[in-house]
Amino acid sequence: MSALQCLTFLFLFLLLQNATSASPLPLRRRPVHNNSTHSNFAKHPRRRVVFPVNRSSCDLFAGEWVRDATYPLYRVEECGRGMIDPGFDCQTYGRPDSDYLKFRWKPFNCDVPRFSGVKFLQKMRNKTVMFVGDSLGRNQWESLMCMITSSAPFIRTNLIHEDPLSTFKILDYNVKVSFYRAPYLVDIDKIHGKTTLKLDEISVEASDAWRKADVLLFNTGHWWSHTGSLRGWEQMETGGRYYGDMDRLVALRKGLRTWSNWVLRYINSPLTRVFFLSVSPTHYNPNEWTSRAKASIAQGGKSCYGQTTPYSGTTYPTSSYLNQKKVIDEVVKEMDSHVSLMDITMLSALRIDGHPSIYSGDLNPSLKRFPDRSSDCSHWCLPGLPDTWNQLFYAALMF
């Protein structure tokens, strides 16, 4: 070996020794900068996990509304004939703005899977999904029908509207998606000539229908607080006694305990899934949304009319239905794992822009001149917020 070769070999040997003995450079993750202006946002981790991968760390109902140009999930024209109630069809009945359609619910610590009608139908093949409750349940039922038909457009379907049970059949998969109208969940009947809310009973007809479902999603709330001409009963019955009225939260609790006892008695199959939708808020009082209220009141506004974007923030200041929500939370919690709570109250409270207002097909056109007293600030436009409820329902059901 020549002198030059020896020197070259020695140089390479020393270089190799130095490389293997030196400490490796630490790998640093690029810091995530939080530019959110929400005061409570820092409490939530910025690392995002896809919901199906890490379900245990995901609170579907804590998050924020973000703009999404791909929304809405469907157009009214993609829904089957007769699917959307005129009262929910805001665009057809003259709503001039559409920005409210471009918001997606984004949980803080996970990503909600996008709805797939085909996957839903495959999962629910030969099954019945039933919504039970008031017109907010109907709102959500109609939303789900549109979501299915728009994302699985070539399926054969059949829609039958009846009272109390309406059924949407997807013939190719033998799937039924139904709505059973029961605004109080408990029975209401004529006794001694008076319309009586029977707090201790669920009708045999309702019980028989509900027990045939594989997935049940219940809701109630608004009807328990109605007064005057909107009150749906003349007297209440409980414990064998009749009452002209009583504390409405006490009545709600009694009715929900009757419902919970029914679930515990009759829904004992591990194959049957039961969900409860928490209270859907109304927006009749602009004083609830603070800074927005001043502008609205200055314009003479006393309702949700004219609201075009969500409330800014991740929590809503107040709601007249929070006491009802507490009762529902309490009863469902007592049922342990028998019922899954769809806690949509707060995320819905932020959507002061999502109601039909005066753009409802159920409203006499002559009354549109009086939005302060004729706006619907209770139900929701379709497409709209109930699509998000169903996105979350889909995530909870499928994964």
Secondary structure, 3 states (H helix, E strand, C coil): CCHHHHHHHHHHHHHHHHHHHCCCCCCCCCCCCCCCCCCCHHHCCCCCEECCCCHHHCCCCCEEEEECCCCCCCCHHHCCCCCCCCCCCCCCCCCCCCHHHCEEEEECCEECCCCCHHHHHHHCCCCEEEEEECHHHHHHHHHHHHHHHHHCCCCCEEEECCCCEEEEEECCCCEEEEEEECCCCCEEEEECCEEEEECCCCCHHHHHHHCCCCEEEECCCHHHHCCHHHCCCCEEEECCEEECCCCHHHHHHHHHHHHHHHHHHHCCCCCCEEEEECCCCCCCCHHHHCHHHHHHHHCCCCCCCCCCCCCCCCCCCCCCCHHHHHHHHHHHHHCCCCCEEECCHHHHHCCCCCCCECCCCCCCHHHHHCHHHHCECCCCCCCCHHHHHHHHHHHHHHC
